Amino acid sequence: MGTEKNPRRVADNEAMAVARMLRTSPQKLNLVAGLIRGKKVDKALADLTFSKRRIAGEVKKVLQSAIANAENNHGLDVDSLVVAEAWVGKNLVMKRGRPRARGRFGKIMKPFSEITIKVRQVGESA
């Protein structure tokens, strides 16, 4: 007599993972997300491994989490996964400041962002 199961937020051949409170601006994070959109997951992992951007390591963790979700929770084949979608959103902004000349105050904004990666199984691999 338990509660009913929540419906899936993604299709049967998809899985996703989300990372919140990443300490970078959404604009910079979107550049890294654009690097992996539409690629096969093994190629995307290689690109993130060798990327020079600091936040690429965090994005790689999210992609690995999405792959693990696909394999363990949804029973999808890892070899036939592609990054279907990768989108970025804003999160909170820490406001800091610095005293400036003539009694003024220079605002320093320290933004946080979040990323959602959705992987999809395409085709059938042998």
Residue frames relative to the residue before (quaternion, step in Angstrom):
aa qw qx qy qz dx dy dz
M 1.0000 0.0000 0.0000 0.0000 0.00 0.00 0.00
G 0.3040 0.7787 -0.4964 0.2339 3.57 1.08 0.70
T 0.6585 -0.4801 0.3833 0.4347 3.53 -1.31 -0.09
E 0.5670 -0.5990 0.4395 0.3558 3.54 -1.21 0.48
K 0.5629 -0.6107 0.4459 0.3337 3.52 -1.18 0.69
N 0.4880 -0.6499 0.4946 0.3079 3.57 -1.04 0.80
P 0.4753 -0.6538 0.4889 0.3282 3.62 -0.98 0.69
R 0.5658 -0.6064 0.4380 0.3469 3.56 -1.15 0.63
R 0.4188 -0.7118 0.5091 0.2423 3.55 -1.06 0.79
V 0.7391 0.3064 -0.1921 0.5682 3.58 1.28 -0.28
A 0.6482 -0.5257 0.3774 0.4014 3.57 -1.27 0.30
D 0.6954 -0.4947 0.3286 0.4046 3.57 -1.30 0.23
N 0.7348 0.3848 -0.2351 0.5067 3.60 1.11 -0.54
E 0.6406 0.5101 -0.3183 0.4777 3.60 1.21 0.44
A 0.0366 -0.7462 0.6622 0.0569 3.51 -1.38 0.35
M 0.1090 -0.8147 0.5673 0.0513 3.57 -1.15 0.52
A 0.1171 -0.7581 0.6362 0.0831 3.51 -1.37 0.30
V 0.1858 -0.7872 0.5846 0.0635 3.55 -1.13 0.76
A 0.0783 -0.7509 0.6518 0.0720 3.55 -1.14 0.71
R 0.1249 -0.7941 0.5930 0.0467 3.54 -0.86 1.00
M 0.8164 0.2740 -0.2103 0.4627 3.53 -1.37 0.33
L 0.2589 0.7362 -0.5711 0.2546 3.58 0.81 1.01
R 0.3678 -0.7755 0.4776 0.1879 3.57 -0.67 1.11
T 0.5430 0.5327 -0.4741 0.4433 3.52 0.31 1.35
S 0.5755 -0.5846 0.4241 0.3835 3.56 -1.18 0.34
P 0.5988 -0.5798 0.4045 0.3764 3.60 -1.09 0.58
Q 0.6125 0.5640 -0.3534 0.4265 3.59 1.06 -0.68
K 0.6822 0.4682 -0.2867 0.4829 3.58 0.93 -0.87
L 0.6468 0.5179 -0.3174 0.4612 3.57 1.02 -0.79
N 0.6378 0.5375 -0.3292 0.4427 3.59 1.03 -0.72
L 0.5862 0.5600 -0.3751 0.4495 3.60 1.12 -0.53
V 0.6718 0.4711 -0.2906 0.4923 3.59 1.01 -0.81
A 0.6335 0.5233 -0.3338 0.4619 3.60 1.01 -0.76
G 0.6413 0.5299 -0.3194 0.4538 3.57 1.03 -0.73
L 0.5774 0.6090 -0.3551 0.4119 3.54 1.23 -0.54
I 0.7910 0.3407 -0.1558 0.4837 3.60 1.05 -0.74
R 0.4599 0.7022 -0.4537 0.2994 3.62 1.19 -0.23
G 0.8466 0.2000 -0.1535 0.4686 3.55 -0.97 0.92
K 0.5996 0.5767 -0.3694 0.4141 3.63 1.21 -0.06
K 0.5717 -0.5328 0.4789 0.4000 3.54 -1.31 0.30
V 0.6093 -0.6239 0.3433 0.3489 3.57 -1.00 0.81
D 0.6452 0.5155 -0.3521 0.4405 3.63 0.96 -0.67
K 0.6424 0.5000 -0.3134 0.4891 3.60 1.07 -0.74
A 0.6451 0.5207 -0.3176 0.4603 3.59 1.01 -0.81
L 0.6427 0.5118 -0.3224 0.4701 3.60 1.00 -0.79
A 0.6435 0.5112 -0.3236 0.4689 3.59 1.00 -0.78
D 0.6473 0.5194 -0.3205 0.4567 3.59 0.95 -0.84
L 0.6823 0.4783 -0.2913 0.4700 3.58 0.94 -0.85
T 0.6090 0.5652 -0.3520 0.4310 3.58 1.06 -0.71
F 0.7934 0.3186 -0.1506 0.4963 3.56 0.90 -0.91
S 0.4204 0.6885 -0.4807 0.3438 3.58 1.22 0.29
K 0.4358 -0.7120 0.4921 0.2470 3.57 -1.05 0.76
R 0.5527 0.6323 -0.3969 0.3703 3.58 1.18 -0.29
R 0.5629 -0.6484 0.4071 0.3114 3.56 -0.96 0.95
I 0.7188 0.4747 -0.2601 0.4363 3.57 0.87 -0.95
A 0.4670 0.7002 -0.4378 0.3163 3.63 1.24 -0.21
G 0.6054 0.5628 -0.3565 0.4356 3.60 1.09 -0.61
E 0.6603 0.4916 -0.3030 0.4801 3.58 1.01 -0.80
V 0.6401 0.5116 -0.3259 0.4716 3.59 1.01 -0.79
K 0.6156 0.5450 -0.3417 0.4552 3.58 1.07 -0.72
K 0.6286 0.5326 -0.3311 0.4600 3.60 1.01 -0.79
V 0.6580 0.5045 -0.3118 0.4640 3.58 0.97 -0.85
L 0.6450 0.5126 -0.3200 0.4677 3.58 0.99 -0.84
Q 0.6477 0.5044 -0.3220 0.4716 3.60 0.96 -0.80
S 0.6286 0.5278 -0.3289 0.4670 3.58 1.07 -0.71
A 0.6493 0.5066 -0.3179 0.4698 3.59 0.99 -0.81
I 0.6352 0.5162 -0.3259 0.4731 3.59 1.04 -0.77
A 0.6592 0.4996 -0.3074 0.4705 3.60 0.95 -0.87
N 0.6236 0.5278 -0.3385 0.4668 3.60 1.02 -0.74
A 0.6512 0.5241 -0.3159 0.4489 3.57 0.96 -0.89
E 0.7085 0.4660 -0.2624 0.4605 3.55 0.93 -0.93
N 0.7870 0.3785 -0.1885 0.4493 3.57 0.69 -1.11
N 0.7626 0.3873 -0.2141 0.4717 3.59 0.89 -0.86
H 0.8110 0.2750 -0.1143 0.5037 3.59 1.01 -0.77
G 0.4293 -0.7516 0.4273 0.2611 3.60 1.28 0.03
L 0.3724 0.7325 -0.4922 0.2873 3.59 1.03 0.71
D 0.5184 -0.6329 0.4818 0.3139 3.58 -1.24 0.52
V 0.4249 -0.7440 0.4603 0.2326 3.58 -0.57 1.18
D 0.6574 0.5484 -0.3193 0.4065 3.60 1.01 -0.79
S 0.7499 0.3719 -0.2218 0.5002 3.60 1.13 -0.44
L 0.4448 0.6919 -0.4592 0.3355 3.60 1.16 0.52
V 0.0753 -0.7527 0.6511 0.0615 3.53 -1.21 0.69
V 0.5048 -0.6043 0.5081 0.3489 3.56 -1.24 0.45
A 0.2365 -0.8075 0.5270 0.1190 3.57 -0.19 1.27
E 0.7982 -0.0445 0.0796 0.5954 3.57 0.85 -0.98
A 0.0305 0.7473 -0.6638 -0.0047 3.53 -1.24 0.56
W 0.0901 0.8186 -0.5608 0.0851 3.56 -0.39 1.18
V 0.3314 -0.7518 0.5575 0.1186 3.48 -1.24 0.74
G 0.0604 -0.7956 0.6019 0.0315 3.55 -1.10 0.73
K 0.5431 -0.6013 0.4730 0.3460 3.53 -1.29 0.35
N 0.1333 -0.7360 0.6540 0.1135 3.51 -1.30 0.46
L 0.7851 -0.3202 0.1896 0.4951 3.60 -1.09 -0.40
V 0.2691 -0.7276 0.6054 0.1781 3.56 -1.32 0.30
M 0.2851 -0.7356 0.5890 0.1752 3.56 -0.74 1.08
K 0.2154 -0.7753 0.5813 0.1210 3.56 -0.85 0.96
R 0.0205 0.7734 -0.6308 0.0591 3.53 -0.75 1.11
G 0.1615 -0.8133 0.5523 0.0858 3.55 -1.19 0.22
R 0.1998 -0.7529 0.6186 0.1028 3.48 -1.35 0.24
P 0.4488 -0.6829 0.4921 0.3001 3.58 -0.85 0.85
R 0.1438 -0.7867 0.5979 0.0537 3.54 -0.99 0.91
A 0.7412 -0.4235 0.2849 0.4360 3.54 -1.31 0.01
R 0.8429 0.2060 -0.1674 0.4681 3.54 -1.31 0.51
G 0.6959 -0.5289 0.2736 0.4013 3.58 0.96 0.89
R 0.4954 0.6587 -0.4350 0.3625 3.57 1.18 0.32
F 0.3531 -0.7225 0.5681 0.1746 3.49 -1.36 0.21
G 0.2181 -0.7853 0.5667 0.1209 3.59 -0.68 1.06
K 0.3308 -0.7562 0.5312 0.1911 3.57 -0.64 1.14
I 0.0849 -0.7493 0.6546 0.0528 3.54 -1.11 0.82
M 0.1552 -0.7951 0.5837 0.0548 3.56 -0.60 1.18
K 0.1022 -0.7891 0.6048 0.0324 3.56 -0.85 1.00
P 0.1332 -0.8558 0.4962 0.0611 3.60 0.09 1.26
F 0.2171 -0.7081 0.6549 0.1502 3.50 -1.37 0.50
S 0.0890 -0.7969 0.5949 0.0556 3.57 -1.17 0.47
E 0.2636 -0.7436 0.5907 0.1692 3.54 -1.33 0.09
I 0.1672 -0.7820 0.5951 0.0799 3.56 -1.18 0.62
T 0.1314 -0.7577 0.6362 0.0623 3.53 -1.15 0.78
I 0.0765 -0.7926 0.6047 0.0124 3.56 -0.80 1.04
K 0.1020 -0.7803 0.6165 0.0238 3.54 -0.89 1.05
V 0.1281 -0.7826 0.6062 0.0594 3.57 -0.81 1.03
R 0.1522 -0.7950 0.5855 0.0442 3.55 -1.09 0.78
Q 0.3764 -0.6985 0.5588 0.2414 3.57 -1.05 0.76
V 0.0452 -0.7971 0.6022 -0.0032 3.55 -0.80 1.05
G 0.8362 0.1510 -0.1241 0.5124 3.55 -1.05 0.78
E 0.3997 -0.6668 0.5631 0.2802 3.52 -1.35 -0.14
S 0.1943 -0.7773 0.5879 0.1113 3.57 -0.73 1.06
A 0.4955 -0.6926 0.4514 0.2667 3.54 -1.09 0.76
